[in-house]
Amino acid sequence: HNPRRSYLRRLFTEPTTKLTDLRTMPRLVVLCALGLVSAVRGSLAPQYGQQAQMQLVPGYAHPPAVPGRMPMPPVDEALVISQVLANYPGALREDHFVQQLHDVLHSHSKEFGHSTLVATSLCCDEINRGLEAKLAEKFGGTSFSMGGLAGFPFGGKTSFGAFAHHIPTPKGSALVLFGPHVGVDSTGVVGKIDRRGMANSGACCGSAVAALKNAQAVLNSEEGFESGLKLDCFLDAQQQWVAHELLDEGRGERVVAAANPQAMLPRALFEAQKTAMHKIIAAAAPGNVPEGTTIAVVGGIQINTPAGVSDFFLPLVFELRNADGTLIKDLLAR
């Protein structure tokens, strides 16, 4: 005999007038809640066991295995962070970077904040969307995308012109953030990242790594590299451009000769992207950016890390420009 079940049965079989008795309602709510908890525990027990709970590795939240899904590998957070800082001195934790960016810009002009429109040129890899979300949270709530493979601003003058016409007026501001990305996996390997549902880490940035393999092949061939890109197929036009830019101006040779080519790779791509972004701004800002608007231009290297470890960003460009794209102040100059 279960008194709780008998009480519930009596409540639901007696006339409805008794159900509306306010004295019975608190007991009914409590008993229903207890029954729900018991039901949930019972439904979870066959799958996870009665003692199922999160397993914690220092600095890394490792969830219990889910049937049919590959578990994520454990992470040595100290090793990952040490590799990030060894290869990219000055890199900031992503949250700290976004907060400091907001604070510094707001100290220069109160128009940086809710009245800011953000444009990003980051790689289309899904692991890069977190930074865009954090920027949008601090600056206006939305962001405009200019980027494609490896973070190159493939939107060009047309996308920047469209972005410029979306800047809030009057008293709005613009923030343009660009750069390539690189991964550091759970074992500290630069150029790889652990992805959800994958047994082993893989290339990051995949487009950049493919361009590096192409550069190695070209530099080892008899023909060598000839500057001047001839796009022969729209289906892979972006990757052709990434491969060309890595080889142009001797960048590919410097990367291949580096002690750690994977770590040097995003630095070489950043050089090309910085040149491209400055050309785009110079060509598209005049006549498109609202008069009196300040443009903050931030460039650097986005560093992806395993789940449970903060991503990082290495700032390499931090400029304030006017509505015509003319440099007002270099905030990284010493």
C-alpha positions in Angstrom: 0.0 0.0 0.0 1.5 3.4 -1.1 -0.2 6.3 0.8 1.1 8.8 -1.7 -0.5 7.0 -4.7 -3.7 6.4 -2.7 -3.9 10.1 -2.0 -3.4 11.0 -5.7 -6.0 8.4 -6.8 -8.5 9.8 -4.3 -7.9 13.4 -5.5 -8.5 12.6 -9.1 -11.6 10.4 -8.5 -13.4 12.7 -6.1 -15.6 15.6 -7.3 -13.8 18.5 -8.9 -14.9 20.8 -6.1 -12.4 19.1 -3.8 -9.6 19.6 -6.4 -10.2 23.4 -6.1 -9.8 23.3 -2.4 -6.8 25.5 -1.8 -5.8 23.4 1.2 -5.2 20.4 -1.0 -3.3 22.2 -3.8 0.2 22.6 -2.0 0.2 18.9 -1.2 -0.8 18.0 -4.8 2.0 20.1 -6.3 4.7 18.6 -4.0 3.6 15.0 -4.7 3.5 15.6 -8.4 7.0 17.1 -8.3 8.3 14.1 -6.4 6.7 11.8 -8.9 8.3 13.7 -11.7 11.7 13.5 -10.1 11.3 9.7 -9.7 10.3 9.3 -13.3 13.2 11.3 -14.6 15.7 9.3 -12.5 14.2 6.1 -13.7 14.4 7.1 -17.3 18.1 8.0 -17.0 19.1 5.0 -15.0 19.2 2.5 -17.9 21.3 4.8 -20.1 23.7 6.4 -17.7 23.4 4.5 -14.4 22.2 5.8 -11.1 25.6 7.5 -10.4 26.0 9.2 -13.8 27.7 12.6 -13.4 30.2 14.9 -15.1 33.8 13.8 -15.0 36.2 16.7 -14.6 39.7 17.0 -15.9 41.5 20.1 -14.4 40.4 23.0 -16.5 38.3 20.9 -18.8 34.7 19.8 -18.5 34.5 16.3 -20.0 30.8 15.2 -20.4 29.8 11.5 -20.0 29.9 9.5 -23.2 26.7 9.6 -25.2 25.8 6.4 -27.2 26.5 6.8 -30.9 28.8 9.8 -30.4 32.6 9.9 -30.3 33.9 11.1 -26.9 36.2 14.1 -26.8 39.7 13.3 -25.7 41.0 14.6 -22.3 42.9 17.9 -22.5 46.1 19.0 -20.8 45.1 22.7 -20.5 48.5 23.8 -19.2 50.2 22.2 -22.2 47.8 23.8 -24.7 48.1 27.2 -23.2 51.9 27.0 -23.0 52.0 26.1 -26.7 49.8 29.0 -27.6 51.9 31.5 -25.7 55.2 30.0 -26.9 54.3 30.3 -30.5 52.2 33.5 -30.3 53.6 35.7 -27.5 51.1 38.4 -26.5 48.0 36.4 -27.4 45.0 37.1 -25.1 42.2 34.9 -24.0 39.3 35.6 -26.2 37.0 36.9 -23.5 39.7 39.2 -22.2 40.6 40.4 -25.7 37.0 41.4 -26.5 36.5 43.1 -23.2 39.8 45.1 -23.5 39.0 46.0 -27.1 35.6 47.4 -25.9 37.2 49.3 -23.0 40.0 50.8 -25.1 37.7 51.9 -27.9 35.1 53.3 -25.6 37.8 55.3 -23.8 38.6 56.9 -27.2 35.0 57.5 -28.2 31.7 56.9 -26.4 30.3 56.0 -29.8 32.0 52.6 -29.6 29.5 50.2 -28.0 25.8 49.9 -28.8 26.1 52.3 -31.8 28.9 50.2 -33.4 28.5 48.0 -36.4 31.0 45.1 -36.6 32.4 43.6 -39.8 34.5 40.5 -39.6 36.8 38.8 -42.1 37.4 35.4 -40.5 37.6 31.9 -42.0 34.2 30.2 -42.7 35.2 27.3 -40.4 32.4 26.8 -37.8 34.8 27.0 -34.9 35.3 30.7 -35.5 31.7 31.8 -34.9 32.2 32.2 -31.2 34.4 35.3 -31.5 31.9 36.9 -33.8 29.1 36.3 -31.2 31.2 37.8 -28.5 32.0 40.9 -30.6 28.3 41.3 -31.4 27.4 41.1 -27.8 29.7 44.0 -26.9 29.2 46.0 -30.1 25.7 46.5 -31.3 24.3 43.0 -31.3 25.0 42.0 -34.9 27.9 41.6 -37.3 28.6 41.8 -41.0 30.7 39.1 -42.7 33.3 39.9 -45.3 35.5 36.8 -45.0 35.9 33.4 -46.7 38.5 30.6 -46.7 41.5 31.2 -44.3 40.0 34.6 -43.3 40.7 36.5 -46.5 38.3 39.4 -47.2 36.8 37.9 -50.3 33.8 40.3 -50.1 36.1 43.0 -51.3 35.1 46.6 -52.0 31.5 45.6 -52.6 31.0 44.1 -49.2 32.8 46.9 -47.4 30.6 49.4 -49.3 27.5 47.6 -48.2 28.8 47.4 -44.6 29.5 51.1 -44.7 25.9 51.9 -45.7 24.7 49.9 -42.7 26.6 51.9 -40.0 24.2 53.7 -37.6 23.9 57.4 -38.2 24.3 59.9 -36.7 27.0 59.2 -34.1 27.7 55.6 -35.1 31.0 53.8 -35.4 32.5 50.9 -37.2 34.7 48.0 -36.1 36.5 45.8 -38.7 38.2 42.7 -37.4 40.2 40.3 -39.7 42.7 37.6 -39.6 43.6 33.9 -40.2 43.2 31.2 -37.6 45.2 28.3 -36.4 44.5 25.4 -34.0 46.3 23.9 -31.1 45.0 20.4 -30.3 44.6 18.5 -27.0 48.2 17.2 -27.2 49.7 20.7 -27.9 50.2 20.2 -31.7 50.0 23.5 -33.6 48.0 23.4 -36.8 45.4 20.8 -35.6 42.2 20.9 -33.5 40.0 18.4 -31.8 36.5 18.5 -33.3 33.2 17.3 -32.0 32.5 13.7 -33.0 35.9 13.0 -34.5 38.3 10.3 -33.1 41.5 12.3 -33.9 42.4 15.9 -34.3 42.6 17.4 -37.8 44.0 20.3 -39.8 43.2 23.8 -38.6 43.1 25.9 -40.7 42.4 23.3 -43.4 42.5 25.9 -46.2 45.9 27.2 -45.0 47.3 23.7 -44.6 46.2 22.8 -48.2 47.9 26.0 -49.4 51.1 25.1 -47.6 51.1 21.6 -49.2 50.7 23.3 -52.6 53.5 25.7 -51.8 55.9 22.8 -50.9 55.0 21.1 -54.1 55.5 24.2 -56.2 58.7 25.2 -54.6 60.1 21.7 -55.2 59.1 21.6 -58.8 61.2 22.7 -61.8 58.7 25.4 -62.9 58.6 27.2 -59.5 56.2 30.0 -58.8 55.1 32.7 -61.1 53.2 35.7 -59.6 49.9 36.5 -61.2 46.8 34.5 -60.5 44.7 33.0 -63.3 41.5 31.6 -61.9 40.4 28.7 -64.0 37.4 27.5 -62.1 34.8 29.3 -59.9 34.2 26.1 -57.9 37.5 26.5 -56.0 38.4 30.2 -56.7 38.9 31.1 -53.0 41.3 28.3 -52.4 43.3 29.2 -55.5 43.6 32.7 -54.2 44.8 31.5 -50.7 47.4 29.3 -52.4 48.6 32.1 -54.6 48.9 34.6 -51.7 50.9 32.2 -49.6 53.4 31.9 -52.4 53.5 35.5 -53.5 56.3 37.8 -52.3 58.3 35.0 -50.9 55.9 34.1 -48.1 55.8 30.5 -49.0 59.5 30.1 -48.9 59.7 31.7 -45.5 57.0 29.4 -44.1 58.6 26.2 -45.6 62.0 27.2 -44.2 60.6 27.9 -40.7 61.4 25.7 -37.7 57.7 25.1 -37.3 55.9 25.8 -40.6 52.5 25.2 -39.2 53.1 27.9 -36.5 54.5 30.3 -39.1 51.7 29.7 -41.6 49.1 32.1 -40.1 51.6 34.9 -39.7 52.4 34.7 -43.5 48.7 34.7 -44.4 48.1 37.6 -42.0 50.7 39.7 -44.0 48.7 39.2 -47.2 45.3 39.8 -45.5 46.6 43.1 -43.9 47.6 44.4 -47.3 44.3 43.3 -48.8 42.2 44.9 -46.1 44.0 48.2 -46.2 43.5 48.3 -50.0 39.8 47.6 -49.6 39.3 50.3 -47.0 41.3 52.9 -49.0 39.1 52.1 -52.1 35.7 51.7 -50.5 35.6 54.0 -47.4 35.5 57.4 -49.2 31.9 58.3 -50.1 30.4 55.2 -48.4 31.3 55.6 -44.7 29.1 58.3 -43.1 30.9 61.5 -42.5 32.3 61.8 -39.0 32.4 58.1 -38.4 35.4 56.5 -36.8 36.5 53.1 -38.1 38.5 50.8 -35.8 40.5 48.3 -37.7 41.8 45.3 -35.8 43.8 42.5 -37.3 45.5 39.4 -35.8 45.6 35.7 -35.5 42.7 33.7 -34.0 43.9 30.7 -32.1 41.4 27.8 -31.7 41.8 25.4 -28.7 40.0 22.3 -27.6 36.6 22.4 -25.9 37.0 23.5 -22.3 40.0 25.7 -23.0 39.7 29.4 -23.9 40.4 30.4 -27.5 43.0 33.1 -27.9 43.5 36.2 -30.2 46.9 37.7 -31.0 46.3 41.4 -32.0 48.8 42.6 -34.6 46.9 45.6 -36.0 44.9 48.1 -34.0 44.1 51.4 -35.8 41.6 54.2 -35.7 40.7 55.6 -39.1 38.4 58.4 -40.3 35.4 58.1 -42.7 37.8 58.4 -45.7 40.0 55.5 -44.4 42.9 57.8 -43.4 44.8 56.7 -40.4 44.1 58.7 -37.3 46.1 56.7 -34.7 48.0 53.4 -34.5 47.1 52.1 -31.1 49.8 49.4 -31.1 52.6 51.9 -31.9 55.1 52.4 -29.2 
